[in-house]
Amino acid sequence: MELSHRVNAIKESPTLAINAKAQKLKADGRDVVILAAGEPDFDTPDHIKAAAIEAINKGFTKYTPVSGTPGLKKAVAAKFKRDNGLDYAVNQILVSVGGKQSFYNLCQAYINDGDEVIIPAPYWVSYPDMTLLAGGVPVIVECGIEQGFKLTAAQLEAAITPKTRLLVINSPSNPTGAVYTLDELKALGDVVRKHPNVLVASDDMYEHVMLGDTRFHTLLNACPDLKEQVIVLNGVSKAYSMTGWRIGYAAGPQKLIKAMENIQSQSTSNPTSISQVAAEAALNGDQGCIAPMLKAFNERHQYVVDYFNRMRGLKCLRAGGAFYAFVDAREAIRVLAAEGKLAEQTDMALAAYLLETQDVAVVPGSAFGAEGYFRISFATSMQNLEKALGRIEKALAA
């Protein structure tokens, strides 16, 4: 059987693949600590679950409008106004099956064959592959640890060509936790303003998972005049520990949102009715439910960053948001390879070494377009982190 060219052009999600391998080892009886998956280890708040149970009991189990229930779309519009100072009508909002579908819909509705999509690296693993599925060309711009993992205005200007159609900004970032300041966003916006044919996808999924005293700004806070050039992507997965409920949403120019809705109507149709009720309760309810998670994430973040920076050959920056540590392991990889502990001098070899010898699952940086790094999620218990980091330290010891 010969498969399509488009599916042969993409790869399985590395994070899901590593998670599956680690889960198999765990099922075989190994004491594996999995630091790969990016989801909060907290339960969904009770008032959100209660809203879903009530919806089931009332029989709210049928199709809804493709773009989302009126109640949820109003809640999304209210959230944008309350949290971001942005005004969107309900016909400028699309609710999808997770943030992943939001970006997929965008690429399918907006990208033509040969169109270029600027993606700063390190990047979320799905951006390039979804671009390829739409016939687009990912233009990867390397933004290393030396510049805080953030795209500069000069880099953006240099990357734009007559074929550029889309720029992706993810802040706070998965995998690095980097957060753009208002001034940094203004500088990027000044470049975008000179190129009216370039659309910006502002992926704000980790908006509420902020660390330390870092403040969140979206691009339109810095450059409100760019509203017709920006689509904002968000969801309830991370802030409310609702990853499995699969609700994401997008807001942007009405013509584009309608086109994305048409794509969705021919794929999944509407998101799950019950999940939409739960998401509405999350957005409209008491936002204090986020605070206990943030407290734990801040404590874990400090612990893992300090610990990594004490280890041989590793360097780790403090993150501004999200729940990841993105570790520069280039020196450790070089040393371990020289000592004969790695089959080859790559981050894939390091990840395999940690999993096979220490029962710790991390995601290689190359999955995010950054060879020589690895990502861990600290959305797990402090007990797991202590065990895992102790094992990593042992693996890197001289």
Secondary structure, DSSP 8 states (H G I E B T S, - for coil): ----HHHHTS---HHHHHHHHHHHHHHTT---EE----S-SS---HHHHHHHHHHHHTT--S---TT--HHHHHHHHHHIIIII-----GGGEEEESHHHHHHHHHHHHH--TT-EEEEEES--THHHHHHHHTT-EEEEEE--GGGTT---HHHHHHH--TTEEEEEEESS-TTT-----HHHHHHHHHHHHT-TT-EEEEE-TTTT-B-TT-----HHHH-GGGGGGEEEEEESTTTTT-GGG--EEEE--HHHHHHHHHHHHTTT-S--HHHHHHHHHHHHS-GGGGHHHHHHHHHHHHHHHHHHTTSTT-EE---SBSSEEEEE-HHHHHHHHHTT-SSSSSHHHHHHHHHHHH-EE-EEGGGGT-TTEEEEE--S-HHHHHHHHHHHHHHH--
